[in-house]
Each structure stands twice: as C-alpha cells, then as structure tokens.
Amino acid sequence: MAKAKKVFVVDGARTPFLKARGQTGPFSAADLAVAAARPVLARMPFEPESIDEVVIGCVIPSPNEANIARIISLRLGCGKSTPAHTVQRNCASGLQAVATGRERILLGYSDLVLCGGTESMSRAPIQWNTAMVNWLSTLMRARNPVQRLGAIAALRPSYLKPVITLLFGLSDPLVKLSMGQTAEIIAHRFGVGREQQDAFALRSHQLLAEAYEAGHMSGEIEPLYDSRGNVLREDDGLRRDSSTEALAKLRPVFDRKFGSVTSGNSSQITDGAAMLLLASDSAVEKYNLPVLGELLDHEWAGVDPSQMGLGPVHAVAGLLRRNKLKMSDLDQMELNEAFAGQVLACQAAWADKQYAVDELGLKSAPGSMNEAHLNPEGGAIACGHPVGASGARLVLHLLHALKRRGGGQGVATLCIGGGQGGAMLVRVEGGAQ
C-alpha cells in the first residue's frame, strides 16, 4: 500500500492589519500579499520558480487586479510558468485557498503551493448604479449633437447615487439582512446579552495587547513600509485603552432600538494579508524544510443565511465526527470573531443538546470549547477582519500558538456570509520555540 501523503505548512507570515478609516488605505490587496509572502520566500532554500502553484483568496480585488493571484505570483518572482488562481468564499476565502492548496498536494498535482488571502477593504470599489450606466451608454452611442443633447437632457440627479460595493458585500441578497443583523438574530436566539458581548470584546483587546507585549506576535507579523517612510508593525485597530465603560456607551448599529451588536463588539473593516507556504512530505525531505505544522483535514457546512454566524458549529461538528475527536481533544481553537455575539452563540450551540439533535444530527452535544483555549491571544474584534485574509490568518496564528505551547492539535474556523461555515484541523509536533 502506498504511503499516505501529508501536507505541511513550512512557513508563513501576515501583515499588520490596518483599520479602514474612511479613505483608501496606502496598500492595494496585491501590495499586502506581496509584503507578507516576500520574507517567507526569502527564507526558503529554493528559488520562487520552484513553487508549483499560487492560490489566493480575495473577495473584492481592485478593478486593476483581476485574478489577483497571478499578479501576486509574478510580482513575487514565481515565474511566468507557475500557474495561479484566485478563490472566493466570502469571509473564508483565505481558508479556501489553504484548503485548495492542501487538496492539490494530496492529489499529487503539486509539491509546493503558496497560498493565503488578502484584502484591501478600504479600497472596495464604488460603482455607478444601473440607471447611470445605461445613461452613459446612451451618451457614448450618440452620433450627432442633437442626440448628445438629448442624452444630456435625460440625466437625472438620482443617477448620480453611487453603489457602495462594501455595503452590498456585507449583506445577504436573499434574506435581505446585513451580517450584523444575522448576529443580532443568533445572539437573541441563544440569550447572549449586551454585557456578555462587551466583556468578550474587551477580552479580545486585552489578550491581543498581552500577546504583543510578550513578543508572541513577532514571529507571525512582517512589518509594512508605506510611501512616506512609516514602519507599521502591529494591528492598528487594537485598543489598549478599551474598557467596559467605553464599550457600554456605544449604541447598537444594526437594531438601534432593541439591538446589542455595536461597533465595539464587532470585527473591524480592515486591510491585510496572510500567506502560507505548503509542502508535501517529499518536498520537505528534498529541500530539508522546517515544519511549522501539518494540515490534517478541513470541512465546509451550510446553514440558514439568516443565521450565518452558526456556520462554525456545523463545520466543526462535522470535522470532529469524521476524525473521531471530541471538543476536549482540541488544545486550541481559533474562531473568527466576526461579532462577539456570534462567537458566544456558537459556544452556546455546541453545548445545547437540542440543537445537536435537531440541527447537527447528533445524539449528544459536542460541548463548548474550553474558554481558556478559545482565541487565547484575542481575535478579529481586536486585530480586524480583512475578509479575504482572515481564514489564512486563523490557520497561521493557530500553528504558531500551538508551537509556542509545545505542540498539539487545534481547529481554525469561521462563519461565512451567505450561510456557511469552514473549519480546518491542524497538528503541531511537540517542542516549544
């Protein structure tokens, strides 16, 4: 019997995540991915041309970054013969890229895959509405002054109303709900109150601040250098001065009268990238590569789009069932903090026997994740959620954290706009850094 293939993460890095502040950020999505991946490739004993494929997750690339994976690949020097493609699974695009890279290696098509995710949410395009597009088309087809004047006379002020693509992207077109509204729904369903959400948000900022102060993020984050000579070394949405009192003053955003989801207990709109280099066991042996960790399995699940935040409950349950594991077998979980209420609702759903029977098809509840091992260095509420990059960040951080703690196995998981969940199981061999 042939030896089963293994897929390893040999290295990876991410940029600091930069909070969108109302204007376009200094970096395009391709800039961010190149900045994250270049140091990784520089540490390798082979040339970039040795990489077999490049797979990148990105939700809203700029108009001049079509198939952004190819642009990133060429800018990194992977060579014109290295194929590259872009994947999009909303918030899990980065995780999809890693999962696709893993599958390509398992199927024997590749031995070295550069993958990850990137997003410049501050540069999300603003478009003309349909009426304006049609008016411009009529104007461009005009063949004489009379036709042009007629077209100009038909212009209406309403045609000038822009289409904010970011807002549409953060809403579900079928159930007509924003992601924040779906968080309100599941927080209400599981009785997760405002104080609980604010406490969790404060925890996220405090834990990430502690991680930076302890030097735990230095091996994961590569600095960014902007055109003005500034060096950006950490996530700038981190609020070290956050407090219970400050969070309590914020008003609900998505249900102003009865809601509990605020800007303070939600993830931030952010620019950033996270990149990983995957290798087969034969590539590890050939190049004598270091191993950060092994990708064991991944799972996708679908849920009602109006309760999309519960996607991780289903994805993790399926992943554990297939691998004959219990929640208590996990040494750490990185659950993307799209909203504090969403994370806490997932915890409640995992512990709910009726939910397990009715929704997961299980005889008993998996049980919630040990709080001490859930996002122990904070999460997207503190560092931000660049939608195309977050899935890759979760995997990268989980591997580094497990390595630092002496090894073990863990799950990276996140909810996905449109009503899905994704999860990846990883293992790190013993031996602290």
C-alpha positions as CSV (number, residue, x, y, z in Angstrom):
1,M,0.0,0.0,0.0
2,A,1.3,3.4,-0.9
3,K,2.2,5.7,1.9
4,A,-0.5,8.4,2.5
5,K,0.6,11.9,1.5
6,K,0.9,14.5,4.2
7,V,0.7,18.3,3.8
8,F,2.8,20.6,5.9
9,V,2.9,24.3,6.5
10,V,6.6,25.1,6.4
11,D,6.4,28.8,6.9
12,G,4.0,31.8,6.7
13,A,3.5,35.4,7.7
14,R,1.0,38.1,7.7
15,T,1.0,41.9,7.6
16,P,-0.2,44.1,10.4
17,F,-4.0,44.6,9.9
18,L,-4.8,48.2,9.2
19,K,-8.2,49.6,10.1
20,A,-10.1,51.3,7.3
21,R,-10.6,55.0,8.4
22,G,-12.9,56.4,5.7
23,Q,-10.3,56.9,3.0
24,T,-8.4,54.5,0.7
25,G,-5.6,52.8,2.5
26,P,-1.9,53.0,1.4
27,F,-1.7,49.5,0.1
28,S,-3.6,47.5,-2.5
29,A,-4.6,43.9,-1.9
30,A,-1.7,42.7,-4.1
31,D,0.8,45.0,-2.2
32,L,-0.3,43.5,1.1
33,A,0.1,39.9,-0.1
34,V,3.5,40.5,-1.7
35,A,4.6,42.2,1.6
36,A,3.6,39.1,3.6
37,A,4.9,36.5,1.2
38,R,8.3,38.0,0.2
39,P,10.0,37.4,3.5
40,V,8.7,33.8,3.6
41,L,10.2,33.1,0.2
42,A,13.4,34.8,1.1
43,R,13.8,32.2,3.9
44,M,13.5,29.3,1.6
45,P,16.4,27.3,0.2
46,F,14.9,27.2,-3.2
47,E,14.1,29.9,-5.8
48,P,10.5,31.1,-6.1
49,E,10.2,29.5,-9.6
50,S,10.2,26.1,-7.8
51,I,6.7,26.8,-6.4
52,D,4.2,24.7,-8.3
53,E,1.0,26.8,-7.8
54,V,-0.2,30.0,-6.2
55,V,-3.7,30.2,-4.8
56,I,-5.0,33.3,-3.2
57,G,-8.3,34.2,-1.6
58,C,-9.7,37.7,-2.2
59,V,-13.3,39.0,-2.1
60,I,-13.1,42.5,-3.6
61,P,-9.9,43.0,-5.6
62,S,-9.4,46.3,-7.3
63,P,-10.5,46.6,-10.9
64,N,-6.8,46.5,-12.0
65,E,-6.2,43.3,-10.0
66,A,-8.2,40.8,-11.9
67,N,-7.1,37.3,-11.0
68,I,-5.0,38.9,-8.2
69,A,-3.3,35.6,-7.5
70,R,-1.5,35.8,-10.9
71,I,-0.4,39.3,-10.2
72,I,0.9,38.4,-6.8
73,S,2.7,35.3,-8.2
74,L,4.5,37.3,-10.9
75,R,5.5,40.1,-8.5
76,L,7.0,37.6,-6.2
77,G,9.2,36.2,-8.9
78,C,7.4,32.8,-9.1
79,G,7.9,33.0,-12.9
80,K,5.6,33.0,-15.9
81,S,5.3,29.2,-15.9
82,T,3.8,29.0,-12.4
83,P,0.0,28.9,-12.6
84,A,-2.0,30.9,-10.2
85,H,-5.7,31.3,-9.5
86,T,-7.9,33.3,-7.1
87,V,-10.7,31.8,-5.0
88,Q,-13.7,33.5,-3.3
89,R,-15.8,32.1,-0.5
90,N,-16.7,35.3,1.2
91,C,-15.2,35.5,4.7
92,A,-13.5,32.1,4.3
93,S,-11.7,32.9,1.0
94,G,-8.3,32.7,2.7
95,L,-9.2,29.4,4.3
96,Q,-10.5,28.2,0.9
97,A,-7.1,29.0,-0.6
98,V,-5.3,27.0,2.1
99,A,-7.8,24.1,1.7
100,T,-7.3,24.1,-2.1
101,G,-3.6,24.1,-1.7
102,R,-3.8,21.1,0.6
103,E,-6.1,19.3,-1.9
104,R,-3.7,19.9,-4.8
105,I,-0.8,18.4,-2.9
106,L,-2.9,15.4,-1.7
107,L,-4.0,14.7,-5.2
108,G,-0.4,14.7,-6.4
109,Y,-0.5,17.7,-8.7
110,S,1.8,19.9,-6.6
111,D,4.5,19.7,-4.0
112,L,4.9,23.3,-3.2
113,V,1.9,25.7,-3.0
114,L,2.0,29.3,-1.9
115,C,-1.5,30.2,-0.6
116,G,-3.3,32.6,1.6
117,G,-5.6,35.6,1.5
118,T,-5.6,39.3,1.0
119,E,-8.0,42.2,1.2
120,S,-7.9,46.0,1.0
121,M,-11.4,46.7,2.2
122,S,-10.7,50.4,2.3
123,R,-10.3,50.2,-1.5
124,A,-13.6,48.5,-2.2
125,P,-14.8,49.9,-5.5
126,I,-17.6,52.5,-5.6
127,Q,-19.7,51.9,-8.7
128,W,-22.4,53.7,-10.7
129,N,-25.9,52.5,-10.4
130,T,-27.7,50.8,-13.3
131,A,-29.5,53.9,-14.4
132,M,-26.2,55.8,-14.6
133,V,-24.5,53.0,-16.5
134,N,-27.4,53.0,-19.1
135,W,-27.3,56.8,-19.4
136,L,-23.5,56.7,-20.0
137,S,-24.1,54.0,-22.6
138,T,-26.7,56.2,-24.4
139,L,-24.4,59.2,-24.3
140,M,-21.5,57.2,-25.8
141,R,-23.7,55.9,-28.6
142,A,-24.8,59.4,-29.6
143,R,-23.7,60.1,-33.2
144,N,-24.5,63.8,-33.6
145,P,-25.0,67.0,-31.5
146,V,-28.8,66.5,-31.3
147,Q,-28.5,63.0,-30.0
148,R,-25.9,64.1,-27.4
149,L,-28.0,67.0,-26.2
150,G,-31.0,64.6,-25.9
151,A,-28.9,62.2,-23.8
152,I,-27.6,65.0,-21.6
153,A,-31.1,66.3,-21.1
154,A,-32.2,62.8,-19.8
155,L,-29.7,62.9,-16.9
156,R,-31.4,62.8,-13.6
157,P,-29.9,63.6,-10.1
158,S,-30.8,60.1,-8.9
159,Y,-28.5,58.6,-11.5
160,L,-25.5,60.0,-9.5
161,K,-26.2,58.0,-6.4
162,P,-23.2,55.7,-6.0
163,V,-23.2,52.0,-5.3
164,I,-21.1,51.3,-2.2
165,T,-20.0,47.7,-3.0
166,L,-18.7,47.1,0.5
167,L,-22.1,47.6,2.0
168,F,-23.7,45.2,-0.6
169,G,-20.9,42.7,0.1
170,L,-21.6,42.7,3.8
171,S,-25.3,41.9,3.2
172,D,-27.1,38.8,2.0
173,P,-29.2,39.5,-1.1
174,L,-31.6,36.6,-0.5
175,V,-32.6,37.1,3.1
176,K,-32.1,40.9,2.9
177,L,-30.1,41.1,6.1
178,S,-26.7,42.5,6.9
179,M,-24.1,40.3,8.6
180,G,-24.7,42.4,11.7
181,Q,-28.4,41.7,11.7
182,T,-27.7,38.0,11.5
183,A,-25.5,38.4,14.6
184,E,-28.5,40.0,16.3
185,I,-30.7,37.1,15.4
186,I,-28.4,34.4,16.8
187,A,-27.5,36.4,19.9
188,H,-31.2,36.7,20.7
189,R,-31.8,33.0,19.9
190,F,-29.2,31.9,22.5
191,G,-29.8,34.7,25.0
192,V,-26.4,36.4,24.6
193,G,-26.8,39.8,26.2
194,R,-25.1,43.1,25.6
195,E,-22.9,42.8,28.7
196,Q,-21.6,39.4,27.7
197,Q,-20.7,40.7,24.2
198,D,-18.9,43.8,25.5
199,A,-17.0,41.6,28.0
200,F,-15.9,39.3,25.2
201,A,-14.8,42.3,23.1
202,L,-12.8,43.7,26.0
203,R,-11.2,40.3,26.4
204,S,-10.1,40.3,22.8
205,H,-8.3,43.6,23.0
206,Q,-6.7,42.7,26.3
207,L,-5.4,39.4,25.2
208,L,-4.0,40.7,21.9
209,A,-2.3,43.5,23.8
210,E,-0.7,41.0,26.1
211,A,0.4,38.8,23.2
212,Y,2.2,41.8,21.7
213,E,3.8,42.8,24.9
214,A,5.0,39.2,25.4
215,G,6.6,39.2,21.9
216,H,4.3,36.4,20.7
217,M,3.3,38.1,17.5
218,S,6.8,38.9,16.2
219,G,7.2,35.5,14.5
220,E,3.9,35.9,12.7
221,I,3.8,39.5,11.5
222,E,6.1,41.1,8.9
223,P,6.3,45.0,9.1
224,L,4.8,47.1,6.3
225,Y,6.6,50.2,4.9
226,D,4.5,52.9,3.4
227,S,5.5,55.5,0.8
228,R,6.1,58.1,3.5
229,G,8.7,56.1,5.2
230,N,6.5,54.9,8.1
231,V,7.0,51.4,9.5
232,L,3.8,49.6,10.5
233,R,4.5,46.8,13.0
234,E,1.2,45.9,14.6
235,D,-2.5,45.8,14.1
236,D,-3.6,49.4,14.4
237,G,-7.2,48.7,15.4
238,L,-6.0,47.3,18.7
239,R,-7.4,49.5,21.5
240,R,-5.2,49.1,24.6
241,D,-7.4,51.6,26.4
242,S,-10.6,49.8,25.8
243,S,-12.8,49.5,28.9
244,T,-16.2,48.2,30.0
245,E,-17.4,51.7,30.4
246,A,-16.3,52.9,27.0
247,L,-17.9,49.9,25.3
248,A,-21.1,50.3,27.2
249,K,-21.5,53.9,25.8
250,L,-21.7,52.7,22.2
251,R,-25.1,52.5,20.6
252,P,-26.4,49.4,18.7
253,V,-25.7,49.7,15.0
254,F,-27.9,47.1,13.3
255,D,-31.0,47.3,15.5
256,R,-30.9,50.7,17.1
257,K,-34.0,50.2,19.3
258,F,-33.6,46.7,20.7
259,G,-30.2,45.5,19.5
260,S,-27.0,44.6,21.3
261,V,-24.4,44.5,18.5
262,T,-22.3,47.6,18.4
263,S,-19.2,48.8,16.6
264,G,-17.2,47.9,19.7
265,N,-18.2,44.3,19.9
266,S,-17.9,43.6,16.2
267,S,-14.9,43.0,14.0
268,Q,-13.3,45.9,12.2
269,I,-13.3,46.7,8.5
270,T,-9.6,46.2,7.7
271,D,-6.8,45.9,5.2
272,G,-4.4,43.0,5.5
273,A,-2.9,39.8,4.1
274,A,-1.8,36.4,5.4
275,M,0.3,33.9,3.4
276,L,1.4,30.3,4.0
277,L,3.8,28.0,2.1
278,L,2.5,24.4,1.9
279,A,4.7,21.5,1.1
280,S,4.3,17.7,0.6
281,D,6.4,15.3,2.7
282,S,8.6,14.7,-0.3
283,A,9.3,18.4,-0.8
284,V,10.1,18.7,2.9
285,E,12.6,15.9,2.5
286,K,14.0,17.2,-0.8
287,Y,14.8,20.7,0.5
288,N,15.2,19.9,4.2
289,L,12.4,22.3,5.0
290,P,11.4,23.3,8.5
291,V,7.9,22.3,9.5
292,L,5.5,24.6,11.3
293,G,2.7,22.2,11.4
294,E,0.5,19.7,9.5
295,L,-2.9,20.3,7.8
296,L,-4.9,17.2,8.8
297,D,-8.4,17.8,7.4
298,H,-11.0,20.5,6.6
299,E,-14.7,20.7,6.4
300,W,-17.4,23.0,5.0
301,A,-21.0,23.3,6.1
302,G,-24.1,25.2,5.1
303,V,-26.7,26.9,7.3
304,D,-29.7,29.2,7.0
305,P,-28.3,32.5,5.7
306,S,-30.2,34.5,8.3
307,Q,-28.2,32.6,10.9
308,M,-24.9,32.5,9.1
309,G,-22.9,33.0,12.3
310,L,-23.6,29.5,13.3
311,G,-21.7,28.0,10.4
312,P,-18.7,27.1,12.6
313,V,-20.9,25.0,14.8
314,H,-21.8,22.7,11.9
315,A,-18.3,22.7,10.2
316,V,-16.5,21.9,13.5
317,A,-19.0,19.2,14.4
318,G,-18.6,17.5,11.0
319,L,-14.8,17.8,11.3
320,L,-14.7,16.2,14.7
321,R,-17.1,13.4,13.8
322,R,-15.0,12.4,10.7
323,N,-11.8,12.4,12.7
324,K,-13.3,10.7,15.7
325,L,-12.4,13.5,18.0
326,K,-14.2,15.3,20.9
327,M,-14.1,19.0,21.6
328,S,-12.0,18.2,24.7
329,D,-9.3,16.7,22.4
330,L,-8.5,20.1,21.0
331,D,-5.7,22.1,22.5
332,Q,-6.8,25.3,21.0
333,M,-9.5,26.8,18.7
334,E,-9.2,29.9,16.6
335,L,-12.8,31.0,16.0
336,N,-13.0,34.2,13.9
337,E,-14.6,37.0,15.9
338,A,-16.9,38.4,13.3
339,F,-19.1,39.5,16.2
340,A,-18.8,38.8,19.9
341,G,-22.4,37.7,20.0
342,Q,-21.8,35.3,17.1
343,V,-18.8,33.6,18.9
344,L,-20.8,33.3,22.1
345,A,-23.8,31.9,20.2
346,C,-21.6,29.3,18.7
347,Q,-20.3,28.3,22.1
348,A,-23.9,28.0,23.3
349,A,-25.0,26.0,20.3
350,W,-22.1,23.5,20.8
351,A,-23.3,23.0,24.4
352,D,-27.0,22.7,23.5
353,K,-28.3,19.1,23.3
354,Q,-31.5,20.0,21.5
355,Y,-29.5,22.0,18.9
356,A,-27.2,18.9,18.5
357,V,-30.2,16.6,17.9
358,D,-32.3,18.9,15.7
359,E,-29.6,20.7,13.7
360,L,-26.4,18.6,13.8
361,G,-28.0,15.2,13.7
362,L,-26.1,14.1,16.8
363,K,-27.3,12.2,19.8
364,S,-25.5,14.5,22.2
365,A,-23.9,18.0,22.2
366,P,-20.2,18.3,21.3
367,G,-19.8,20.7,24.2
368,S,-18.4,24.2,24.1
369,M,-14.7,24.9,23.7
370,N,-12.7,25.5,26.8
371,E,-12.8,29.3,27.2
372,A,-9.1,29.4,28.1
373,H,-8.2,27.7,24.8
374,L,-10.5,29.8,22.6
375,N,-8.8,32.7,20.9
376,P,-6.2,33.0,23.8
377,E,-4.5,35.9,22.0
378,G,-7.7,37.7,21.0
379,G,-9.2,37.8,17.6
380,A,-10.8,39.9,14.9
381,I,-12.6,42.2,17.3
382,A,-9.1,43.5,18.2
383,C,-7.0,42.9,15.2
384,G,-9.6,43.3,12.4
385,H,-11.2,41.1,9.7
386,P,-10.0,41.7,6.2
387,V,-12.4,39.2,4.7
388,G,-10.2,37.6,2.1
389,A,-7.3,37.1,4.6
390,S,-8.9,36.1,7.9
391,G,-9.2,32.4,7.2
392,A,-5.5,32.2,6.4
393,R,-4.6,34.3,9.5
394,L,-6.5,31.9,11.7
395,V,-4.5,28.9,10.5
396,L,-1.2,30.7,10.6
397,H,-1.8,32.0,14.1
398,L,-3.1,28.7,15.4
399,L,0.1,26.9,14.2
400,H,2.3,29.5,15.8
401,A,0.4,29.4,19.1
402,L,0.5,25.6,19.3
403,K,4.2,25.5,18.5
404,R,4.8,28.1,21.2
405,R,2.8,26.0,23.7
406,G,4.7,22.8,23.0
407,G,2.6,21.3,20.2
408,G,-0.9,19.8,20.0
409,Q,-3.9,19.9,17.7
410,G,-6.4,22.6,17.1
411,V,-9.1,23.9,14.8
412,A,-9.3,27.2,12.9
413,T,-12.9,28.0,12.0
414,L,-15.1,30.9,10.9
415,C,-18.6,31.8,9.7
416,I,-19.1,32.7,6.1
417,G,-21.5,35.3,4.6
418,G,-24.3,33.6,2.8
419,G,-24.8,30.9,5.4
420,Q,-21.7,28.7,5.6
421,G,-19.0,27.6,7.9
422,G,-15.5,26.4,7.4
423,A,-13.0,24.6,9.7
424,M,-9.5,23.2,9.4
425,L,-7.8,20.7,11.7
426,V,-4.1,21.1,12.3
427,R,-1.4,19.4,14.3
428,V,1.9,20.7,15.6
429,E,4.5,18.3,16.9
430,G,5.9,18.9,20.4
431,G,8.7,21.3,21.1
432,A,8.3,24.9,22.0
433,Q,10.0,27.7,20.1
